[in-house]
Amino acid sequence: MYVLTIDQRGSTSDVDRVPELISDLARLTSATFERSVGDELQGVLDSAGQVVDAALHALRGGHWYVGIGLGVVQLAPGASPREGSGSAFVAARKAVELAKGAAGQVPLSVVAGTMGGDTRTPAQEGDMASAHAQAVLRLIGRLVQQRTPAQWRVVDRLRALESGAGRHGGQKQVAGELGITEQSVSRAVLRSGWQEERAARPAAAMLLDHAHALVAAGARAQGTRTERAQTEGDR
């Protein structure tokens, strides 16, 4: 499972943006996001693709620190994320704190949860895979953060059409809807990096999935070692 902890930047001098982001994420994902404390919200997701969607949307406005935790989640079906526990929640907390300290970088971090004790592979591999996912998400996040309002109008319409950026028909339709020329749409697509973002999103999700699989393998291995130790202790 994935836990996202998202904290508002500069909240003491800004309006409360938590309700708006919760509403946005409800449209983007099937997960329940709730205010956890102060100007922070949290959600539990089982889809890497939705994690990518949620994280990049939060980065879009430049108002949020994004922490992504991978690992074990103990949460009853239908329960509030505030009632959850497990290594993914601990990892998400660490991730958002690291995002706050990422001066000059895209404020997003990915952290793999651990079971404690043995830190050998696959735990180390999980950490490396999480770092790779973080690197790709930060690259895409930079494109998202640097996009102008005019470019966003084009990108948002192309996404809504489901015809795919770069297809001539889609760009022609967007031009008509926005009352601009096809050349203007093409320039917006090129300068916004939309085609690169669109191609990289599945790669980011795949890296998150890979990291999660390694973390899950580490958790299973740790559980097996614990069971063996208990069995030997009972003899």
Accessible surface in RSA format (square Angstrom, percent):
REM  Atomic radii and reference values for relative SASA: ProtOr
REM  Chains: A
REM  Algorithm: Lee & Richards
REM  Probe-radius: 1.40
REM  Slices: 20
REM RES _ NUM      All-atoms   Total-Side   Main-Chain    Non-polar    All polar
REM                ABS   REL    ABS   REL    ABS   REL    ABS   REL    ABS   REL
RES MET A   1    76.48  39.6  67.71  44.8   8.77  20.9  50.29  42.8  26.19  34.7
RES TYR A   2     5.25   2.5   5.25   3.0   0.00   0.0   4.38   3.3   0.87   1.1
RES VAL A   3     0.00   0.0   0.00   0.0   0.00   0.0   0.00   0.0   0.00   0.0
RES LEU A   4     0.00   0.0   0.00   0.0   0.00   0.0   0.00   0.0   0.00   0.0
RES THR A   5     0.09   0.1   0.09   0.1   0.00   0.0   0.00   0.0   0.09   0.1
RES ILE A   6     0.00   0.0   0.00   0.0   0.00   0.0   0.00   0.0   0.00   0.0
RES ASP A   7    20.69  14.5  20.69  20.6   0.00   0.0   0.00   0.0  20.69  20.6
RES GLN A   8     6.73   3.8   0.07   0.0   6.67  15.9   0.00   0.0   6.73   5.1
RES ARG A   9    86.04  36.1  79.93  40.7   6.11  14.5  11.95  16.3  74.09  44.9
RES GLY A  10    48.69  60.0   0.00   N/A  48.69  60.0  36.15  99.2  12.53  28.1
RES SER A  11    32.22  27.2  20.52  27.4  11.71  27.0   0.79   1.7  31.43  44.0
RES THR A  12   143.03 101.7 102.45 103.9  40.58  96.7  85.86 115.3  57.17  86.4
RES SER A  13   106.11  89.7  66.01  88.1  40.09  92.4  52.98 112.8  53.13  74.4
RES ASP A  14    50.55  35.4  25.53  25.4  25.02  59.2  16.81  39.6  33.74  33.7
RES VAL A  15   101.46  66.8  93.41  84.6   8.05  19.4 100.72  87.5   0.74   2.0
RES ASP A  16    74.92  52.5  47.92  47.7  27.00  63.9  32.38  76.2  42.54  42.4
RES ARG A  17    59.41  24.9  57.50  29.3   1.91   4.6   6.69   9.1  52.72  32.0
RES VAL A  18     0.44   0.3   0.44   0.4   0.00   0.0   0.44   0.4   0.00   0.0
RES PRO A  19    76.42  55.7  66.71  60.8   9.71  35.3  71.32  58.9   5.10  31.7
RES GLU A  20   110.10  63.2 101.48  76.8   8.62  20.5  43.90  84.9  66.20  54.0
RES LEU A  21     7.62   4.2   6.40   4.6   1.22   3.1   7.31   5.1   0.31   0.8
RES ILE A  22    45.72  26.0  45.02  33.5   0.70   1.7  45.02  32.4   0.70   1.9
RES SER A  23    53.55  45.3  46.16  61.6   7.39  17.0  29.98  63.8  23.57  33.0
RES ASP A  24    23.99  16.8  23.35  23.2   0.64   1.5   2.02   4.7  21.97  21.9
RES LEU A  25     0.00   0.0   0.00   0.0   0.00   0.0   0.00   0.0   0.00   0.0
RES ALA A  26    66.47  61.1  44.48  68.6  21.98  50.0  46.86  66.0  19.61  51.9
RES ARG A  27   176.06  73.9 137.56  70.1  38.49  91.6  77.08 105.3  98.97  60.0
RES LEU A  28    60.61  33.8  42.03  30.1  18.57  46.7  44.92  31.5  15.69  42.2
RES THR A  29    11.54   8.2   0.00   0.0  11.54  27.5   3.84   5.2   7.70  11.6
RES SER A  30    99.96  84.5  60.31  80.5  39.65  91.3  51.42 109.5  48.54  68.0
RES ALA A  31    18.60  17.1   2.18   3.4  16.41  37.3  10.53  14.8   8.07  21.4
RES THR A  32    82.98  59.0  73.12  74.1   9.85  23.5  41.61  55.9  41.36  62.5
RES PHE A  33    10.50   5.3   1.30   0.8   9.19  23.9   1.30   0.8   9.19  26.3
RES GLU A  34    41.68  23.9  39.47  29.9   2.21   5.3  17.45  33.7  24.23  19.8
RES ARG A  35    84.24  35.4  77.75  39.6   6.49  15.4  42.58  58.2  41.65  25.2
RES SER A  36    32.97  27.9  11.51  15.4  21.46  49.4  11.67  24.9  21.30  29.8
RES VAL A  37   100.75  66.3  93.73  84.9   7.02  16.9  99.23  86.2   1.52   4.1
RES GLY A  38    50.45  62.2   0.00   N/A  50.45  62.2  40.99 112.5   9.47  21.2
RES ASP A  39    39.71  27.8  34.03  33.9   5.67  13.4   2.41   5.7  37.30  37.2
RES GLU A  40     8.27   4.7   8.27   6.3   0.00   0.0   2.28   4.4   5.99   4.9
RES LEU A  41     0.00   0.0   0.00   0.0   0.00   0.0   0.00   0.0   0.00   0.0
RES GLN A  42    19.36  10.8  19.36  14.1   0.00   0.0   0.60   1.3  18.75  14.2
RES GLY A  43     0.00   0.0   0.00   N/A   0.00   0.0   0.00   0.0   0.00   0.0
RES VAL A  44    18.36  12.1   6.56   5.9  11.80  28.4   6.56   5.7  11.80  32.0
RES LEU A  45     3.90   2.2   0.44   0.3   3.46   8.7   3.90   2.7   0.00   0.0
RES ASP A  46   111.69  78.2  82.94  82.6  28.76  68.0  19.36  45.6  92.34  92.1
RES SER A  47    37.97  32.1  32.80  43.8   5.17  11.9  22.84  48.6  15.13  21.2
RES ALA A  48     5.15   4.7   1.03   1.6   4.12   9.4   1.03   1.5   4.12  10.9
RES GLY A  49    32.33  39.9   0.00   N/A  32.33  39.9  27.16  74.5   5.17  11.6
RES GLN A  50    45.49  25.4  45.35  33.1   0.13   0.3  10.21  21.7  35.28  26.8
RES VAL A  51     0.00   0.0   0.00   0.0   0.00   0.0   0.00   0.0   0.00   0.0
RES VAL A  52     2.05   1.4   2.05   1.9   0.00   0.0   2.05   1.8   0.00   0.0
RES ASP A  53    39.48  27.7  37.51  37.3   1.97   4.6   0.92   2.2  38.56  38.5
RES ALA A  54     0.00   0.0   0.00   0.0   0.00   0.0   0.00   0.0   0.00   0.0
RES ALA A  55     0.00   0.0   0.00   0.0   0.00   0.0   0.00   0.0   0.00   0.0
RES LEU A  56     1.71   1.0   0.73   0.5   0.98   2.5   0.78   0.6   0.92   2.5
RES HIS A  57    51.01  27.9  41.06  28.5   9.94  25.4  32.95  34.0  18.06  21.0
RES ALA A  58     0.89   0.8   0.00   0.0   0.89   2.0   0.54   0.8   0.35   0.9
RES LEU A  59     0.30   0.2   0.06   0.0   0.25   0.6   0.30   0.2   0.00   0.0
RES ARG A  60    74.99  31.5  62.77  32.0  12.22  29.1  14.24  19.5  60.75  36.8
RES GLY A  61    45.55  56.2   0.00   N/A  45.55  56.2  26.60  73.0  18.95  42.4
RES GLY A  62    32.21  39.7   0.00   N/A  32.21  39.7  16.97  46.6  15.24  34.1
RES HIS A  63    59.08  32.3  58.21  40.5   0.87   2.2  35.38  36.5  23.69  27.6
RES TRP A  64    11.99   4.8  11.38   5.5   0.62   1.5   1.60   0.9  10.40  16.9
RES TYR A  65    45.43  21.2  45.43  25.8   0.00   0.0  12.28   9.2  33.14  40.9
RES VAL A  66     0.00   0.0   0.00   0.0   0.00   0.0   0.00   0.0   0.00   0.0
RES GLY A  67     0.00   0.0   0.00   N/A   0.00   0.0   0.00   0.0   0.00   0.0
RES ILE A  68     0.00   0.0   0.00   0.0   0.00   0.0   0.00   0.0   0.00   0.0
RES GLY A  69     0.00   0.0   0.00   N/A   0.00   0.0   0.00   0.0   0.00   0.0
RES LEU A  70     0.00   0.0   0.00   0.0   0.00   0.0   0.00   0.0   0.00   0.0
RES GLY A  71     6.37   7.9   0.00   N/A   6.37   7.9   3.37   9.2   3.01   6.7
RES VAL A  72    46.08  30.3  40.72  36.9   5.36  12.9  46.08  40.0   0.00   0.0
RES VAL A  73    27.89  18.4   2.95   2.7  24.94  60.1   2.95   2.6  24.94  67.6
RES GLN A  74    97.99  54.8  89.92  65.7   8.07  19.2  55.67 118.5  42.32  32.1
RES LEU A  75    54.67  30.4  21.71  15.5  32.96  82.9  25.22  17.7  29.45  79.2
RES ALA A  76    64.98  59.7  50.71  78.3  14.26  32.4  56.91  80.1   8.06  21.4
RES PRO A  77   141.48 103.1 107.23  97.7  34.25 124.5 119.73  98.9  21.75 135.1
RES GLY A  78    89.76 110.7   0.00   N/A  89.76 110.7  43.36 119.0  46.40 103.9
RES ALA A  79    25.95  23.9   7.35  11.3  18.60  42.3  15.53  21.9  10.42  27.6
RES SER A  80    18.99  16.0  13.51  18.0   5.48  12.6  16.32  34.8   2.67   3.7
RES PRO A  81     4.75   3.5   3.71   3.4   1.04   3.8   3.71   3.1   1.04   6.5
RES ARG A  82   140.93  59.2 107.35  54.7  33.58  80.0  37.92  51.8 103.01  62.4
RES GLU A  83   123.63  71.0  91.71  69.4  31.93  76.0  43.12  83.4  80.51  65.7
RES GLY A  84    17.36  21.4   0.00   N/A  17.36  21.4   0.00   0.0  17.36  38.9
RES SER A  85    59.81  50.5  56.39  75.3   3.42   7.9  41.78  89.0  18.02  25.2
RES GLY A  86    18.23  22.5   0.00   N/A  18.23  22.5  12.22  33.5   6.01  13.5
RES SER A  87    17.51  14.8   8.27  11.0   9.24  21.3  11.36  24.2   6.15   8.6
RES ALA A  88     0.00   0.0   0.00   0.0   0.00   0.0   0.00   0.0   0.00   0.0
RES PHE A  89    22.32  11.2  19.03  11.8   3.29   8.6  19.35  11.7   2.96   8.5
RES VAL A  90   108.15  71.2 103.29  93.5   4.86  11.7 107.26  93.2   0.89   2.4
RES ALA A  91     3.61   3.3   0.29   0.4   3.33   7.6   3.38   4.8   0.23   0.6
RES ALA A  92     0.00   0.0   0.00   0.0   0.00   0.0   0.00   0.0   0.00   0.0
RES ARG A  93    89.98  37.8  89.98  45.9   0.00   0.0  55.35  75.6  34.63  21.0
RES LYS A  94   118.20  57.7 113.65  69.7   4.55  10.8  64.17  57.8  54.03  57.6
RES ALA A  95     0.00   0.0   0.00   0.0   0.00   0.0   0.00   0.0   0.00   0.0
RES VAL A  96     0.00   0.0   0.00   0.0   0.00   0.0   0.00   0.0   0.00   0.0
RES GLU A  97    82.86  47.6  73.21  55.4   9.66  23.0  37.56  72.7  45.30  37.0
RES LEU A  98    89.02  49.6  81.83  58.5   7.19  18.1  84.10  59.1   4.93  13.3
RES ALA A  99     1.35   1.2   0.00   0.0   1.35   3.1   0.00   0.0   1.35   3.6
RES LYS A 100    78.50  38.3  54.66  33.5  23.83  56.7  31.54  28.4  46.95  50.0
RES GLY A 101    61.56  75.9   0.00   N/A  61.56  75.9  36.28  99.6  25.29  56.6
RES ALA A 102    12.59  11.6   2.06   3.2  10.53  24.0   7.79  11.0   4.81  12.7
RES ALA A 103    94.52  86.9  65.55 101.2  28.97  65.9  76.47 107.7  18.05  47.8
RES GLY A 104    77.04  95.0   0.00   N/A  77.04  95.0  45.26 124.2  31.78  71.2
RES GLN A 105    95.04  53.1  84.02  61.4  11.02  26.2  24.91  53.0  70.13  53.2
RES VAL A 106     3.10   2.0   2.11   1.9   0.99   2.4   2.33   2.0   0.77   2.1
RES PRO A 107     5.90   4.3   5.90   5.4   0.00   0.0   5.90   4.9   0.00   0.0
RES LEU A 108     0.00   0.0   0.00   0.0   0.00   0.0   0.00   0.0   0.00   0.0
RES SER A 109     1.78   1.5   1.78   2.4   0.00   0.0   0.08   0.2   1.70   2.4
RES VAL A 110     8.55   5.6   0.00   0.0   8.55  20.6   0.00   0.0   8.55  23.2
RES VAL A 111    18.90  12.4  16.17  14.6   2.73   6.6  18.90  16.4   0.00   0.0
RES ALA A 112     9.28   8.5   1.65   2.5   7.63  17.4   1.65   2.3   7.63  20.2
RES GLY A 113    10.54  13.0   0.00   N/A  10.54  13.0   3.81  10.5   6.73  15.1
RES THR A 114    82.95  59.0  63.17  64.0  19.78  47.1  41.79  56.1  41.17  62.2
RES MET A 115    94.04  48.7  61.19  40.5  32.85  78.2  62.56  53.2  31.48  41.7
RES GLY A 116    38.56  47.6   0.00   N/A  38.56  47.6  36.06  99.0   2.50   5.6
RES GLY A 117    71.01  87.6   0.00   N/A  71.01  87.6  38.80 106.5  32.20  72.1
RES ASP A 118    42.45  29.7  17.35  17.3  25.10  59.3  21.87  51.5  20.58  20.5
RES THR A 119    94.23  67.0  90.83  92.1   3.40   8.1  60.74  81.6  33.50  50.6
RES ARG A 120   157.45  66.1 153.30  78.1   4.15   9.9  71.79  98.1  85.66  51.9
RES THR A 121    78.67  56.0  60.23  61.1  18.44  43.9  29.41  39.5  49.26  74.5
RES PRO A 122    34.01  24.8  33.58  30.6   0.42   1.5  33.88  28.0   0.12   0.8
RES ALA A 123    26.82  24.7  18.98  29.3   7.85  17.8  24.77  34.9   2.05   5.4
RES GLN A 124   104.13  58.2  99.07  72.4   5.06  12.1  30.06  64.0  74.07  56.2
RES GLU A 125    81.71  46.9  77.39  58.6   4.31  10.3  27.84  53.8  53.87  44.0
RES GLY A 126     0.41   0.5   0.00   N/A   0.41   0.5   0.41   1.1   0.00   0.0
RES ASP A 127    72.98  51.1  65.63  65.3   7.35  17.4  28.70  67.5  44.28  44.2
RES MET A 128   122.77  63.6 116.37  77.0   6.40  15.2  88.85  75.5  33.91  44.9
RES ALA A 129     4.18   3.8   2.43   3.7   1.75   4.0   3.83   5.4   0.35   0.9
RES SER A 130     2.51   2.1   2.51   3.3   0.00   0.0   2.51   5.3   0.00   0.0
RES ALA A 131    50.99  46.9  43.88  67.7   7.11  16.2  46.36  65.3   4.62  12.2
RES HIS A 132    91.97  50.3  89.88  62.5   2.09   5.3  55.94  57.7  36.03  41.9
RES ALA A 133     0.00   0.0   0.00   0.0   0.00   0.0   0.00   0.0   0.00   0.0
RES GLN A 134    37.83  21.2  37.83  27.6   0.00   0.0   0.03   0.1  37.80  28.7
RES ALA A 135    52.78  48.5  45.70  70.5   7.08  16.1  51.43  72.4   1.36   3.6
RES VAL A 136    35.02  23.0  35.02  31.7   0.00   0.0  35.02  30.4   0.00   0.0
RES LEU A 137     0.00   0.0   0.00   0.0   0.00   0.0   0.00   0.0   0.00   0.0
RES ARG A 138    39.17  16.4  37.70  19.2   1.47   3.5  18.85  25.8  20.32  12.3
RES LEU A 139   127.93  71.2 122.81  87.9   5.12  12.9 123.96  87.1   3.97  10.7
RES ILE A 140     4.24   2.4   3.47   2.6   0.76   1.8   3.96   2.9   0.27   0.7
RES GLY A 141     0.00   0.0   0.00   N/A   0.00   0.0   0.00   0.0   0.00   0.0
RES ARG A 142    92.65  38.9  92.65  47.2   0.00   0.0  28.99  39.6  63.66  38.6
RES LEU A 143    57.44  32.0  55.27  39.5   2.17   5.5  55.94  39.3   1.49   4.0
RES VAL A 144     1.59   1.0   1.25   1.1   0.35   0.8   1.25   1.1   0.35   0.9
RES GLN A 145    51.30  28.7  24.49  17.9  26.81  63.8  13.43  28.6  37.87  28.7
RES GLN A 146   123.30  68.9  96.88  70.8  26.42  62.9  41.17  87.6  82.12  62.3
RES ARG A 147    15.39   6.5   0.15   0.1  15.25  36.3   1.86   2.5  13.53   8.2
RES THR A 148    61.95  44.1  59.39  60.2   2.56   6.1  58.72  78.9   3.24   4.9
RES PRO A 149   101.87  74.2  95.89  87.4   5.99  21.8 100.69  83.1   1.18   7.3
RES ALA A 150    52.48  48.3  48.67  75.1   3.82   8.7  48.86  68.8   3.62   9.6
RES GLN A 151    26.49  14.8  26.37  19.3   0.12   0.3   5.63  12.0  20.86  15.8
RES TRP A 152    25.31  10.2  25.31  12.3   0.00   0.0  22.26  11.9   3.05   4.9
RES ARG A 153   136.40  57.3 131.61  67.1   4.79  11.4  55.90  76.4  80.50  48.8
RES VAL A 154     3.54   2.3   3.54   3.2   0.00   0.0   3.54   3.1   0.00   0.0
RES VAL A 155     0.05   0.0   0.05   0.0   0.00   0.0   0.05   0.0   0.00   0.0
RES ASP A 156    50.47  35.4  44.14  43.9   6.32  15.0  24.33  57.3  26.14  26.1
RES ARG A 157    75.43  31.7  75.43  38.5   0.00   0.0  26.77  36.6  48.66  29.5
RES LEU A 158     1.33   0.7   0.03   0.0   1.30   3.3   0.12   0.1   1.21   3.2
RES ARG A 159    89.20  37.5  69.65  35.5  19.55  46.5  22.31  30.5  66.89  40.5
RES ALA A 160    61.79  56.8  28.81  44.5  32.98  75.0  40.76  57.4  21.03  55.7
RES LEU A 161    41.02  22.8  17.61  12.6  23.40  58.8  20.58  14.5  20.43  55.0
RES GLU A 162   160.99  92.4 121.69  92.1  39.30  93.6  46.07  89.1 114.92  93.8
RES SER A 163    33.64  28.4  28.24  37.7   5.39  12.4  33.64  71.6   0.00   0.0
RES GLY A 164     5.07   6.2   0.00   N/A   5.07   6.2   4.13  11.3   0.93   2.1
RES ALA A 165    10.91  10.0   0.01   0.0  10.90  24.8   0.01   0.0  10.90  28.9
RES GLY A 166    34.24  42.2   0.00   N/A  34.24  42.2   6.13  16.8  28.11  63.0
RES ARG A 167   151.10  63.4 145.46  74.2   5.64  13.4  49.61  67.8 101.49  61.5
RES HIS A 168   132.52  72.4 121.39  84.4  11.13  28.5  87.57  90.2  44.95  52.3
RES GLY A 169    48.81  60.2   0.00   N/A  48.81  60.2  37.24 102.2  11.57  25.9
RES GLY A 170     5.35   6.6   0.00   N/A   5.35   6.6   2.30   6.3   3.05   6.8
RES GLN A 171    19.40  10.9  19.40  14.2   0.00   0.0   3.60   7.7  15.80  12.0
RES LYS A 172   122.80  59.9 118.75  72.9   4.05   9.6  61.44  55.3  61.36  65.4
RES GLN A 173    90.38  50.5  80.50  58.8   9.88  23.5  30.16  64.2  60.22  45.7
RES VAL A 174     0.00   0.0   0.00   0.0   0.00   0.0   0.00   0.0   0.00   0.0
RES ALA A 175     4.45   4.1   3.98   6.1   0.48   1.1   3.98   5.6   0.48   1.3
RES GLY A 176    61.33  75.6   0.00   N/A  61.33  75.6  39.64 108.8  21.70  48.6
RES GLU A 177    84.55  48.5  44.94  34.0  39.61  94.3  41.49  80.3  43.06  35.2
RES LEU A 178    56.96  31.7  30.69  22.0  26.27  66.1  34.84  24.5  22.12  59.5
RES GLY A 179    66.86  82.5   0.00   N/A  66.86  82.5  35.73  98.0  31.13  69.7
RES ILE A 180    70.81  40.3  51.84  38.6  18.98  45.7  60.86  43.8   9.96  27.0
RES THR A 181    78.55  55.9  70.83  71.8   7.72  18.4  74.84 100.5   3.71   5.6
RES GLU A 182    56.13  32.2  52.86  40.0   3.28   7.8  22.00  42.6  34.13  27.9
RES GLN A 183   117.82  65.9 114.21  83.5   3.61   8.6  51.10 108.8  66.72  50.6
RES SER A 184    32.18  27.2  27.08  36.1   5.10  11.7  12.47  26.6  19.71  27.6
RES VAL A 185     0.00   0.0   0.00   0.0   0.00   0.0   0.00   0.0   0.00   0.0
RES SER A 186    53.79  45.5  48.54  64.8   5.25  12.1  30.41  64.8  23.38  32.8
RES ARG A 187   111.50  46.8 110.14  56.1   1.35   3.2  39.48  54.0  72.02  43.6
RES ALA A 188    12.98  11.9   8.87  13.7   4.12   9.4  12.45  17.5   0.53   1.4
RES VAL A 189     5.65   3.7   4.93   4.5   0.73   1.8   4.93   4.3   0.73   2.0
RES LEU A 190   134.16  74.7 120.28  86.0  13.88  34.9 123.25  86.6  10.91  29.4
RES ARG A 191   169.77  71.3 135.84  69.2  33.94  80.8  44.95  61.4 124.83  75.7
RES SER A 192     3.10   2.6   0.00   0.0   3.10   7.1   1.41   3.0   1.69   2.4
RES GLY A 193     6.60   8.1   0.00   N/A   6.60   8.1   6.44  17.7   0.16   0.4
RES TRP A 194     9.94   4.0   9.94   4.8   0.00   0.0   9.94   5.3   0.00   0.0
RES GLN A 195    81.36  45.5  75.37  55.1   5.99  14.3  22.27  47.4  59.09  44.8
RES GLU A 196   100.14  57.5  92.30  69.8   7.84  18.7  58.26 112.7  41.88  34.2
RES GLU A 197     0.97   0.6   0.87   0.7   0.10   0.2   0.10   0.2   0.87   0.7
RES ARG A 198   104.89  44.0  98.61  50.3   6.28  15.0  16.80  23.0  88.09  53.4
RES ALA A 199    76.64  70.5  51.76  79.9  24.89  56.6  61.69  86.9  14.95  39.6
RES ALA A 200    27.18  25.0  23.23  35.9   3.95   9.0  27.18  38.3   0.00   0.0
RES ARG A 201    32.59  13.7  31.45  16.0   1.14   2.7  25.08  34.3   7.52   4.6
RES PRO A 202    87.12  63.5  75.99  69.3  11.13  40.4  82.63  68.2   4.48  27.8
RES ALA A 203    39.00  35.9  34.63  53.4   4.37   9.9  37.90  53.4   1.10   2.9
RES ALA A 204     0.00   0.0   0.00   0.0   0.00   0.0   0.00   0.0   0.00   0.0
RES ALA A 205    15.99  14.7  15.99  24.7   0.00   0.0  15.99  22.5   0.00   0.0
RES MET A 206   127.04  65.8 121.80  80.6   5.25  12.5  85.02  72.3  42.03  55.7
RES LEU A 207    38.88  21.7  38.80  27.8   0.07   0.2  38.88  27.3   0.00   0.0
RES LEU A 208     0.00   0.0   0.00   0.0   0.00   0.0   0.00   0.0   0.00   0.0
RES ASP A 209    78.65  55.1  73.64  73.3   5.01  11.8  21.68  51.0  56.96  56.8
RES HIS A 210    95.71  52.3  89.48  62.2   6.23  15.9  59.06  60.9  36.65  42.6
RES ALA A 211     0.00   0.0   0.00   0.0   0.00   0.0   0.00   0.0   0.00   0.0
RES HIS A 212    41.91  22.9  41.76  29.0   0.15   0.4  28.03  28.9  13.88  16.1
RES ALA A 213    55.89  51.4  47.01  72.6   8.88  20.2  53.03  74.7   2.86   7.6
RES LEU A 214    29.87  16.6  29.67  21.2   0.20   0.5  29.87  21.0   0.00   0.0
RES VAL A 215    11.18   7.4   6.41   5.8   4.77  11.5   9.42   8.2   1.76   4.8
RES ALA A 216    28.78  26.5  22.73  35.1   6.05  13.8  28.16  39.7   0.62   1.6
RES ALA A 217    30.64  28.2  26.79  41.3   3.85   8.8  27.46  38.7   3.18   8.4
RES GLY A 218    12.34  15.2   0.00   N/A  12.34  15.2   9.62  26.4   2.72   6.1
RES ALA A 219    16.51  15.2  11.01  17.0   5.51  12.5  11.32  15.9   5.20  13.8
RES ARG A 220   158.07  66.4 148.08  75.5   9.99  23.8  79.53 108.7  78.54  47.6
RES ALA A 221    31.31  28.8  22.83  35.2   8.47  19.3  30.22  42.6   1.09   2.9
RES GLN A 222    33.67  18.8  33.67  24.6   0.00   0.0   6.29  13.4  27.38  20.8
RES GLY A 223    28.67  35.4   0.00   N/A  28.67  35.4  28.40  77.9   0.27   0.6
RES THR A 224    58.25  41.4  56.32  57.1   1.93   4.6  30.71  41.3  27.54  41.6
RES ARG A 225    88.62  37.2  82.86  42.2   5.75  13.7  51.56  70.5  37.06  22.5
RES THR A 226    59.78  42.5  54.79  55.5   4.99  11.9  47.57  63.9  12.21  18.5
RES GLU A 227   115.42  66.3 113.52  85.9   1.90   4.5  36.78  71.1  78.64  64.2
RES ARG A 228   154.30  64.8 150.78  76.9   3.51   8.4  49.45  67.6 104.84  63.5
RES ALA A 229    62.49  57.5  49.45  76.3  13.03  29.6  53.52  75.4   8.97  23.8
RES GLN A 230   111.67  62.4 103.90  75.9   7.78  18.5  41.61  88.6  70.06  53.1
RES THR A 231    68.70  48.9  65.17  66.1   3.54   8.4  42.93  57.7  25.78  39.0
RES GLU A 232   111.44  64.0  97.69  73.9  13.75  32.7  26.54  51.3  84.89  69.3
RES GLY A 233    64.39  79.4   0.00   N/A  64.39  79.4  35.47  97.3  28.92  64.8
RES ASP A 234   128.62  90.1  93.37  92.9  35.25  83.4  33.11  77.9  95.51  95.3
RES ARG A 235   217.67  91.4 151.59  77.3  66.08 157.3  91.94 125.7 125.73  76.2
END  Absolute sums over single chains surface
CHAIN  1 A    11798.9       9146.0       2652.9       6450.5       5348.3
END  Absolute sums over all chains
TOTAL         11798.9       9146.0       2652.9       6450.5       5348.3
